[in-house]
Amino acid sequence: MRKTLWSLVLAVVVYTALVFLGDVRSVGSALSSMDLSMVPLFLSLSLANYFLRFLKWHYFLRRVRVRLPWKESLGVFLAGFSMTVSPGKLGELLKCYLLRERRGVPVSRTSPVVIAERITDLISMLLIAMAGLLMVRHRGAVLAVAAGALAVLAVMVLLLWGRAFRMLTGLACRIRKLRERRGSLEDFQKHCCSLLDLRSLAVTVPLGMLSWGAEAMVLCLVSMSMGLDPPLSVGVALLAHSAGTVAGAVSMVPGGLGLTEITIGAILTLSMSRPDAAATTLIMRFSTLWFAVVLGVAVLSLIGGSGTAGLGEECRKEDG
């Protein structure tokens, strides 16, 4: 809860800075010009993103031999959104805790699913960003894409190259508590390999491109709702959303707050004024990131999240 409150404070600081940098009066005017009747369209694209990502989550669960009724799987998946504003979204390990509490599934089996989700999300967004770069040139976006590609490559090498993982495990197991969990670490790596093989990537990366591509179109709709002429092009929307998200993910800042907004806003200025770019970024983030957090908190309260206070402690315990 404390980390969530700090994330909210950080969000207020970031969004206030965006407004002032874009000129308070001009940003306020741009925000007030938005056609509120289009808000359901923004949210419908976000929901399409969540649904496609749920299909990926459910597919990954089946790959690690965890079979759930789709309604229960969807509830656990959505509940994870309550932790979206954690560093690198790793707070979504909450889903592993929920499965352990509800079904007795070891965290060592399901935590690779969360890692695989994040890696395939990044691969999908990198591919979207590369497509955007073919349509729109932006030096800052190139840097974000390069940093994201290096981060994905490093993680993939550590997880999939047995020798590298054994070296990492050997170093980690010098710590007594981790030494006792060597078996769980080996299981973790085995499941990561099965989730990130070519067969799996062929299914999950295209799903990711569809899901995040749909969410990127929120930027186009927002520009239309504000009456911008011409409205934002698809190429700029794809590049801004994907490069911004990759930059935020690599930074490991909760929810990518700050770097994501700055990157998106900077790329949007290719097609609109700074105040319009700031307003568009704010509306887009509330329609995607914060909508997901609110949805996640609501679902978590419905499925019984009273016991999640011990998430950090429980997920660190050795799986029997």
Secondary structure, 3 states (H helix, E strand, C coil): CHHHHHHHHHHHHHHHHHHHHCCHHHHHHHHHCCCHHHHHHHHHHHHHHHHHHHHHHHHHHHHCCCCCCHHHHHHHHHHHHHHCCCECCHHHHHHHHHHHHHHCCCHHHHHHHHHHHHHHHHHHHHHHHHHHHHHCCCHHHHHHHHHHHHHHHHHHHHHHCHHHHHHHHHHHCCCHHHHCCHHHHHHHHHHHHHHCCHHHHHHHHHHHHHHHHHHHHHHHHHHHHCCCCCCCCHHHHHHHHHHHHHHHHHHCCECCCCHHHHHHHHHHCCCCCHHHHHHHHHHHHHHHHHHHHHHHHHHHHHHCCHHHHHHHHHHHCCCC
